[in-house]
Amino acid sequence: MKLTELNDIIVKLIENHDTGNYASEFIEKICIANNWPYGELWILDETESFMRCKVSWSMDVKGYAELFHFSSICKFSKGVGFIGKPWQTGELLFCADITKEKEFLRTDIAIKHCLFSVVCSPVYIKQNVVAILCFFMNKLSNADINSAETLQKSNRIIGRLLEQFIVMKNG
């Protein structure tokens, strides 16, 4: 995915938003643009002590229901797991093979769905990481790495999009 494609997705969502589906639609469009089968948005909780999965999207809703359910009951502290590490470092996290990583807590479920690779990108509002975008794929490719780097370059723009979503949801 190129930066211009990501910017087009963001602009279209801002112009045509539906408050209830704003974040979900964003995850969906990123997944479809990159042919990633499953994506999640993890958001900092109100106490700012952990991240929770607030939104997911998959190409096969029924098939990935178990993964979303497990994600929806998990929470990660700063520095812990594939969600907590990019929150702590503020850097993009790649994993080509989750079966080799002890810190990935959802390995059995992901393997069951042939999701062996993951990319996690922190999202900023001002200077603070407030969310993590997490995308799963069958096998990490150079194209996936390039798309994830594009996401990372746009993390402050995505943060503003997320901030608008939060304001609309609470407003």
C-alpha positions as CSV (number, residue, x, y, z in Angstrom):
1,M,0.0,0.0,0.0
2,K,1.3,3.4,-0.9
3,L,1.1,6.5,1.2
4,T,-1.3,8.1,-1.3
5,E,-3.6,5.1,-1.0
6,L,-3.6,5.3,2.8
7,N,-4.3,9.0,2.6
8,D,-7.2,8.4,0.3
9,I,-8.6,5.9,2.8
10,I,-8.3,8.4,5.6
11,V,-9.8,11.3,3.7
12,K,-12.8,9.1,2.5
13,L,-13.5,8.0,6.0
14,I,-13.4,11.5,7.4
15,E,-15.7,12.8,4.7
16,N,-18.2,9.9,4.8
17,H,-18.0,8.7,8.3
18,D,-20.6,6.7,10.1
19,T,-19.9,7.1,13.8
20,G,-20.7,3.5,14.7
21,N,-18.5,1.9,12.0
22,Y,-15.7,4.5,11.7
23,A,-12.8,2.5,13.2
24,S,-14.0,-0.8,11.9
25,E,-14.3,0.5,8.4
26,F,-10.7,1.9,8.7
27,I,-9.4,-1.5,9.7
28,E,-11.4,-3.2,6.9
29,K,-10.1,-0.9,4.2
30,I,-6.5,-1.4,5.4
31,C,-7.0,-5.2,5.4
32,I,-8.6,-5.2,1.9
33,A,-5.9,-2.9,0.4
34,N,-3.2,-5.2,1.6
35,N,-5.0,-8.6,1.3
36,W,-4.5,-9.1,5.1
37,P,-7.1,-11.5,6.4
38,Y,-7.5,-10.1,9.9
39,G,-6.9,-6.8,11.7
40,E,-7.4,-5.3,15.1
41,L,-7.4,-1.9,16.7
42,W,-6.2,-1.9,20.3
43,I,-6.9,1.3,22.3
44,L,-5.5,2.6,25.6
45,D,-8.0,2.2,28.4
46,E,-9.3,5.1,30.4
47,T,-6.8,4.5,33.2
48,E,-4.0,4.4,30.6
49,S,-2.6,1.3,32.2
50,F,-3.3,-1.3,29.5
51,M,-4.5,-1.7,25.9
52,R,-7.8,-3.4,25.0
53,C,-9.0,-4.7,21.6
54,K,-11.9,-2.4,20.6
55,V,-12.3,-3.3,16.9
56,S,-11.5,-6.2,14.6
57,W,-12.3,-7.0,11.0
58,S,-11.8,-10.2,9.1
59,M,-12.4,-11.5,5.6
60,D,-14.2,-14.4,7.2
61,V,-16.2,-13.1,10.2
62,K,-17.4,-16.6,11.3
63,G,-14.0,-18.2,10.8
64,Y,-12.1,-15.6,12.9
65,A,-14.7,-15.2,15.7
66,E,-12.6,-17.3,18.1
67,L,-9.6,-15.1,17.6
68,F,-11.6,-11.9,18.1
69,H,-13.3,-13.3,21.2
70,F,-9.9,-14.2,22.7
71,S,-8.5,-10.7,21.8
72,S,-11.6,-9.0,23.2
73,I,-11.0,-10.4,26.7
74,C,-7.2,-9.8,26.7
75,K,-5.5,-6.7,27.9
76,F,-1.8,-5.8,27.6
77,S,0.4,-3.7,29.8
78,K,3.1,-1.5,28.3
79,G,6.0,-3.7,27.2
80,V,4.1,-7.0,27.4
81,G,3.4,-9.1,24.3
82,F,3.0,-8.0,20.7
83,I,0.7,-5.2,21.7
84,G,2.6,-3.9,24.7
85,K,6.0,-3.8,23.0
86,P,5.2,-1.3,20.2
87,W,3.3,0.7,22.9
88,Q,6.5,0.9,24.9
89,T,9.0,1.5,22.1
90,G,6.7,3.5,19.8
91,E,8.1,1.4,16.9
92,L,6.7,-0.9,14.3
93,L,6.8,-4.6,15.3
94,F,7.1,-7.4,12.7
95,C,7.0,-11.1,13.3
96,A,7.4,-13.4,10.4
97,D,6.7,-16.6,12.4
98,I,4.6,-16.3,15.6
99,T,5.2,-20.0,16.3
100,K,8.7,-19.1,17.3
101,E,7.7,-16.3,19.7
102,K,6.9,-17.1,23.3
103,E,5.3,-13.7,24.0
104,F,2.5,-14.2,21.5
105,L,-0.5,-15.3,23.6
106,R,-2.9,-16.3,20.8
107,T,-0.6,-18.7,18.9
108,D,-2.9,-21.7,18.9
109,I,-5.8,-19.8,17.7
110,A,-3.8,-18.0,15.0
111,I,-2.2,-21.2,13.7
112,K,-5.6,-22.8,13.5
113,H,-6.5,-20.1,10.9
114,C,-3.1,-20.2,9.1
115,L,-2.1,-16.8,10.4
116,F,1.6,-17.1,11.0
117,S,2.8,-13.5,10.7
118,V,1.8,-10.3,12.4
119,V,2.5,-6.6,12.1
120,C,1.8,-4.1,14.9
121,S,2.0,-0.4,14.4
122,P,1.6,2.2,17.2
123,V,-0.7,5.2,16.7
124,Y,0.0,8.6,18.2
125,I,-2.0,11.5,19.4
126,K,0.5,14.3,20.0
127,Q,3.6,12.5,21.4
128,N,1.7,9.6,23.1
129,V,1.0,6.1,21.8
130,V,-2.8,5.7,22.3
131,A,-3.5,2.7,20.1
132,I,-2.0,-0.2,18.3
133,L,-3.0,-1.4,14.8
134,C,-2.4,-5.1,14.6
135,F,-2.7,-7.1,11.3
136,F,-2.3,-10.8,10.7
137,M,-1.3,-12.5,7.5
138,N,-0.4,-16.0,6.3
139,K,3.2,-15.2,5.4
140,L,5.0,-11.9,5.8
141,S,6.2,-10.5,2.5
142,N,8.2,-7.5,1.4
143,A,5.0,-5.9,0.3
144,D,3.5,-6.4,3.8
145,I,6.6,-4.8,5.3
146,N,6.4,-1.8,2.9
147,S,2.7,-1.4,3.8
148,A,3.4,-1.6,7.5
149,E,6.1,1.0,7.1
150,T,3.6,3.3,5.3
151,L,1.2,2.9,8.2
152,Q,4.0,3.8,10.6
153,K,4.9,6.9,8.6
154,S,1.2,8.0,8.9
155,N,0.7,7.1,12.5
156,R,0.1,10.7,13.6
157,I,-2.5,11.2,10.8
158,I,-4.2,8.0,11.9
159,G,-4.0,9.3,15.4
160,R,-6.0,12.4,14.4
161,L,-8.5,10.1,12.7
162,L,-8.8,8.0,15.8
163,E,-9.2,11.2,17.9
164,Q,-12.1,12.3,15.8
165,F,-13.7,8.8,16.2
166,I,-13.3,9.1,20.0
167,V,-14.8,12.6,20.1
168,M,-17.7,11.5,17.9
169,K,-18.3,8.5,20.0
170,N,-18.3,10.4,23.3
171,G,-19.8,13.6,21.9
